[in-house]
């Protein structure tokens, strides 16, 4: 099975523990924001998906190791159902590795993919086109806020399959420059989620 693994990084950590933990035959696509024309932040993972060679894309953060990444791919294959986008049928669901301690109220309407996620290469494009809409709805979010919180929109607007595959944090997972350690991290994500759910509610109305 052909899989592209996408890792986004700031370029300030050793990626070898992550890359060595992935199946050797998988394609590895690294988006190093320190070497890109701009800092894509979290959205760099979706830039990497655009560059991937294969239809099945596995993503994860640069600060953890997933014990059995193939289990996420197997779960995605088992749950596959087809949807159409631009005349192309593809599975629209996303498999999200959600450890039990993260399955609380904040994640009822979206999920994490930093501990491992699997989806079809076309899925992010389909989701973000819905979000922008034909008249550029929510284009105000295509800024620093969107670049940091795009995973929220992606998982909130996609069918989700949750799994719990063991992982371990790497030494830099709690470094003071990590995004989740910043003082406005939780409040910023909560506000972004509120906006995305308001969009979803409007979209779902007849």
C-alpha positions as CSV (number, residue, x, y, z in Angstrom):
1,X,0.0,0.0,0.0
2,X,1.4,3.4,-1.0
3,X,1.4,6.0,1.8
4,X,2.8,9.4,2.0
5,X,3.8,10.5,5.5
6,X,3.9,14.3,6.0
7,X,5.8,16.0,8.8
8,X,5.7,19.8,9.4
9,X,8.5,21.3,11.5
10,X,10.0,24.6,12.5
11,X,13.4,23.1,11.6
12,X,14.7,23.3,15.2
13,X,14.5,19.6,16.2
14,X,15.9,16.3,15.2
15,X,13.4,14.5,13.0
16,X,15.2,11.2,12.9
17,X,13.2,9.6,15.7
18,X,10.0,10.4,13.9
19,X,11.2,9.4,10.4
20,X,12.8,6.2,11.7
21,X,9.5,5.2,13.3
22,X,7.6,5.2,10.1
23,X,7.5,2.2,7.7
24,X,10.5,2.3,5.5
25,X,8.5,1.9,2.2
26,X,6.4,5.0,3.0
27,X,7.2,8.2,1.2
28,X,8.4,10.9,3.7
29,X,7.5,14.5,2.9
30,X,9.0,17.1,5.3
31,X,7.8,20.7,5.3
32,X,10.5,22.7,7.2
33,X,8.9,26.1,7.8
34,X,12.3,27.6,8.3
35,X,13.2,26.9,4.7
36,X,9.9,27.8,3.1
37,X,9.1,31.2,1.4
38,X,6.8,31.9,4.4
39,X,6.1,30.3,7.8
40,X,3.1,28.1,7.1
41,X,2.9,27.1,10.7
42,X,0.4,24.1,11.2
43,X,-0.9,24.6,7.6
44,X,2.5,23.3,6.5
45,X,1.1,19.8,6.9
46,X,-1.4,20.5,4.2
47,X,1.2,22.1,2.0
48,X,3.1,18.8,2.4
49,X,-0.1,16.9,1.4
50,X,-0.2,18.9,-1.8
51,X,3.3,17.8,-2.5
52,X,2.7,14.1,-1.7
53,X,2.9,11.5,-4.4
54,X,0.3,9.1,-3.0
55,X,-3.4,9.3,-2.4
56,X,-3.3,8.0,1.2
57,X,-1.7,10.6,3.5
58,X,-0.5,10.1,7.0
59,X,0.3,13.2,9.1
60,X,1.8,13.8,12.6
61,X,3.6,16.4,14.6
62,X,7.4,16.5,14.9
63,X,7.5,16.0,18.7
64,X,6.1,12.5,19.1
65,X,6.4,8.9,17.9
66,X,3.4,6.8,17.1
67,X,4.0,3.2,18.1
68,X,2.0,1.5,15.2
69,X,1.3,4.1,12.4
70,X,0.1,1.3,10.1
71,X,-2.9,0.8,12.4
72,X,-4.1,4.2,11.5
73,X,-3.9,3.5,7.8
74,X,-5.7,0.2,8.3
75,X,-8.5,1.9,10.2
76,X,-8.8,4.4,7.4
77,X,-9.1,1.7,4.8
78,X,-11.7,-0.2,6.9
79,X,-13.9,2.9,7.2
80,X,-13.7,4.0,3.6
81,X,-16.8,5.3,1.8
82,X,-16.8,7.4,-1.3
83,X,-17.7,11.0,-1.8
84,X,-17.4,13.2,-4.9
85,X,-15.3,16.4,-5.3
86,X,-14.8,18.1,-8.6
87,X,-16.1,15.0,-10.4
88,X,-13.6,12.7,-8.5
89,X,-14.8,10.2,-6.0
90,X,-12.7,9.7,-2.9
91,X,-13.1,8.8,0.7
92,X,-13.8,12.0,2.7
93,X,-13.3,10.7,6.3
94,X,-10.4,11.4,8.5
95,X,-8.9,8.9,11.0
96,X,-7.7,10.8,14.1
97,X,-5.5,9.3,16.8
98,X,-7.2,10.6,19.9
99,X,-5.8,9.3,23.2
100,X,-8.4,8.8,26.0
101,X,-7.2,11.7,28.0
102,X,-8.0,14.1,25.1
103,X,-11.6,12.8,24.6
104,X,-13.2,15.6,26.6
105,X,-15.8,18.3,25.8
106,X,-13.5,20.5,23.8
107,X,-13.0,17.8,21.2
108,X,-16.6,16.7,20.7
109,X,-16.9,18.7,17.4
110,X,-13.3,18.2,16.1
111,X,-10.3,16.1,16.8
112,X,-6.5,16.0,16.9
113,X,-4.3,14.7,14.1
114,X,-0.9,15.7,15.6
115,X,-0.7,12.3,17.2
116,X,-1.4,10.7,13.9
117,X,-4.0,11.2,11.2
118,X,-4.9,9.6,7.9
119,X,-7.0,10.9,5.0
120,X,-7.2,11.0,1.3
121,X,-5.0,13.6,-0.5
122,X,-8.1,15.4,-1.9
123,X,-9.9,15.8,1.5
124,X,-8.2,19.0,2.7
125,X,-8.7,20.8,-0.6
126,X,-12.4,19.8,-0.5
127,X,-12.8,21.0,3.1
128,X,-11.0,24.3,2.7
129,X,-12.9,25.1,-0.5
130,X,-16.1,24.6,1.4
131,X,-14.9,26.9,4.1
132,X,-13.9,29.7,1.7
133,X,-16.9,29.3,-0.5
134,X,-17.5,30.8,-3.9
135,X,-17.6,34.4,-2.5
136,X,-14.6,34.0,-0.1
137,X,-16.4,33.4,3.1
138,X,-14.1,33.5,6.1
139,X,-11.2,34.8,4.1
140,X,-10.4,36.9,7.1
141,X,-9.2,33.7,8.7
142,X,-6.6,33.1,6.0
143,X,-4.0,34.7,8.2
144,X,-1.8,33.8,11.1
145,X,-4.9,32.5,13.0
146,X,-5.9,30.2,10.2
147,X,-2.4,29.0,9.7
148,X,-2.2,27.9,13.3
149,X,-5.7,26.5,13.7
150,X,-6.5,25.0,10.3
151,X,-6.5,21.5,11.8
152,X,-9.6,22.5,13.8
153,X,-11.5,23.5,10.6
154,X,-10.3,20.4,8.8
155,X,-11.5,17.9,11.4
156,X,-14.6,19.8,12.3
157,X,-15.8,19.8,8.7
158,X,-14.8,16.1,8.0
159,X,-16.4,12.8,9.0
160,X,-14.1,11.5,11.8
161,X,-13.1,8.1,12.9
162,X,-11.3,8.1,16.3
163,X,-8.7,5.5,17.2
164,X,-6.3,5.3,20.2
165,X,-2.9,4.1,19.1
166,X,-0.1,4.4,21.7
167,X,2.4,7.2,21.2
168,X,5.2,8.7,23.2
169,X,6.3,12.4,23.4
170,X,9.8,13.3,22.4
171,X,12.0,15.4,24.7
172,X,11.0,18.7,23.0
173,X,7.3,18.2,23.2
174,X,7.1,20.4,26.3
175,X,9.7,23.0,25.2
176,X,8.7,26.6,26.0
177,X,8.4,27.5,22.3
178,X,5.9,24.8,21.5
179,X,2.6,26.2,20.3
180,X,0.4,24.5,22.9
181,X,2.5,26.1,25.8
182,X,1.7,29.7,24.7
183,X,-0.6,31.6,27.0
184,X,-3.3,32.4,24.4
185,X,-3.2,28.9,22.8
186,X,-6.4,27.5,24.3
187,X,-8.5,30.7,24.1
188,X,-7.4,31.3,20.5
189,X,-8.4,27.8,19.4
190,X,-11.7,28.0,21.3
191,X,-12.6,31.2,19.4
192,X,-11.5,29.7,16.1
193,X,-13.6,26.6,16.8
194,X,-16.6,28.8,17.6
195,X,-16.3,30.5,14.2
196,X,-16.0,27.2,12.3
197,X,-19.0,25.7,14.0
198,X,-21.0,28.8,13.2
199,X,-20.0,28.3,9.6
200,X,-21.0,24.7,9.8
201,X,-24.4,25.5,11.3
202,X,-25.1,28.0,8.5
203,X,-24.0,25.5,5.9
204,X,-26.3,22.8,7.3
205,X,-29.4,24.9,7.2
206,X,-31.8,24.2,4.4
